Amino acid sequence: MPSESLTSSHANSETLLTVANLSSRYGPVEVLYDVSLEIKTGELVAIVGANGAGKTTLLRTLSGLHRSQAGAITFADRDITNSSAHSTVHAGMCHVPEGRQVFAPLSVDDNLRLGAYALRKESQWVEAEMENVYSLFPILKEKYQQEAGTLSGGQQQMLAIGRALLGRPKLLLLDEPSMGLAPLLVEDIFRIIRELNAKGVTILLVEQNARMALAVADRGYVLETGRIITSAPAKELLNDEAVRKAYLGY
Ligand code: ATP
């Protein structure tokens, strides 16, 4: 297995997120064991792993939706271990949950505005950010008055990402953005993720679709039954024989 090294383009960036020896459980069932990882400002990092490996639990623990049992989370120089979800949003961590979870009866426009609500920013700022999101996802602008529940899966995923961007994230957490989408839409979503990162958004992406995730990421971690078993630049993981056999199917 390859050893970890940061990609050269981010070698001088500051560390944005440090997770040290994190453990989580549901009641008596341990799900994450001693997970450690690091993300630098500007990076796109993928965590890949099979169904049930603990990817969603890891993101929920980072963003304060689930309590950790042990370990520490440092974000933007602050200890946020077991902070509430609203304080992690205020700190700049915006979570796009698995299954999108848009507010189905509300319009596209209102769903986006809810993303800015927690920050209570002045309306001028919100309008400018809304325009940014609409220029990133023109289809959402076309459908801005439509009920979110009537959008296609891919459009709902764009809406969920757009809503998180209204929170002005220092770090965007994306949970299985490709789940349930047709292959062409999966490609669209990964292209958008790459574009967002190129615009300067730091991203932590968890995915079962390891091939696509590692194709867009700078670095990757492999999570297996709650443990990080390896980490490396994404290109190295794509060429690693054990990773290929276990997660890429060739
Ligand atoms: P998937 O891709 O299927 O979402 P995952 O890698 O995200 O998988 P998790 O959803 O974090 O994995 O689940 C990790 C383990 O924790 C699984 O064994 C799952 O059954 C268990 N689990 C998840 N949520 C709960 C819960 N609310 N209560 C009890 N066990 C849970």
Boltz pocket constraint, residues with backbone or C-beta under 6 A from the ligand:
constraints:
  - pocket:
      binder: B
      contacts: [[A, 26], [A, 29], [A, 31], [A, 49], [A, 50], [A, 51], [A, 52], [A, 53], [A, 54], [A, 55], [A, 56], [A, 57], [A, 58], [A, 98], [A, 208]]
      max_distance: 6.0
